[in-house]
Amino acid sequence: MDKAEPRNVGIKLLIKNGKKKFRIAENLSFYSKKDYKKAEKKYIKTCVLGGRC
């Protein structure tokens, strides 16, 4: 075994893809920095991890 992959690779990919989907011009111009982080986190929790997209 040369390289051991971490166990959470799949979840990290889901989060990365969720952030990419949320990062559109409409959301970037609408939210302040603080609110953007909150909204992004909520989107990832409900849509990506919860499977309710």
N, C-alpha and C positions, 0 to 999 in steps of 0.2 A: 504494500500500500504506500504509494508515493505521497499523495496529497489527500488529506482527509477533508471532505467538504463539511461545513457546518450544518447542523440539523435544520436551521431556520432559513435556508436558501429560498425555499418556496414562498414563505411568508414575506421575505424581503422583496422578492420579485413582484408579488401582488401589490405591496405598498408602493413600489417604484412605479408600476404601471398605473396605479390609482392616482398618484401625484401627477403623472404625465397627462392623464385624462382630465384632471381638474385644472391644470395649468393652461387655460385658454385665455384669449384676450379679454373676453367678456368678464371673466372672474378677476383677472389681474387689474382691470381698470375699475371694477366695482368696489372691491374691498380695500380697507386700509391694511397696512402690514400686519397689525395685531389681529384684526378680524379675519384676514386671509388665512393665517395659521390655524385659527379656531375652526373656520369653515372647512379647510382642507382636512384637518384631523377628523372632523365629524363625517365628512364625505367618505373618507377611507374606512372609518369604523362601520358605517351603515351600509355603504354600497359595496365596497370591495370585500371586506372581511365578513360582512353579514350576508353577502350574496343577494342583495336587494337592489341591483342596478336597473 
